[in-house]
């Protein structure tokens, strides 16, 4: 009998599924990544220990959504860079246009970070803060962002 602790992670499969959903529906897939020494991204674009990456077909070259790593070549400030993100460092994948997607808890085995996150294992909920349609649960719809009109992630713990 396989124990739940010993079963393979569902995270890479969910990331691939949501990536496919985004691209099939004409949305731009973004991933939010918790950066540590195992993540290879341009450090000058890391903010508060996190980076958000556009992983759309137009923004990447040689994208591989593997079980252990997300790998691709991307341009940052006009310079091509090799990007390597361990799947367990992905905090969320979502559509830029509407914020719909999925957030993941930080795995206890993800190792130390530059921030004090402890061993967060509670699921987090990704909510959109922009929408042209009203939310079914609220007659006023979700709150609107201040300023630029771009969706953003709100973590609810």
DADAZI-V249888 format. One record per backbone hydrogen bond with DSSP energy under -0.5 kcal/mol. CO is the residue of the C=O (numbers start at 0). NH is the residue of the N-H. If there is no record, write none. Layout:
co nh
CO NH
CO NH
//
This chain:
co nh
2 5
2 6
3 6
9 13
10 14
11 15
12 16
13 17
14 18
15 19
16 20
17 21
18 22
19 23
20 24
21 26
22 25
26 28
27 95
28 54
29 93
30 52
31 90
31 91
32 34
32 50
34 113
35 38
38 40
39 83
40 42
41 44
42 45
46 49
48 34
49 46
50 32
50 52
52 30
52 54
55 58
55 59
58 74
60 72
63 65
63 70
67 86
68 65
68 70
69 84
70 63
71 82
72 60
73 80
75 78
78 75
80 73
80 82
82 71
83 39
84 69
85 88
86 89
87 106
88 33
88 90
90 103
91 31
92 101
93 29
94 98
95 150
99 94
101 92
106 109
107 110
114 116
116 119
124 126
124 155
126 153
134 137
137 140
144 146
145 147
153 126
154 156
155 124
//
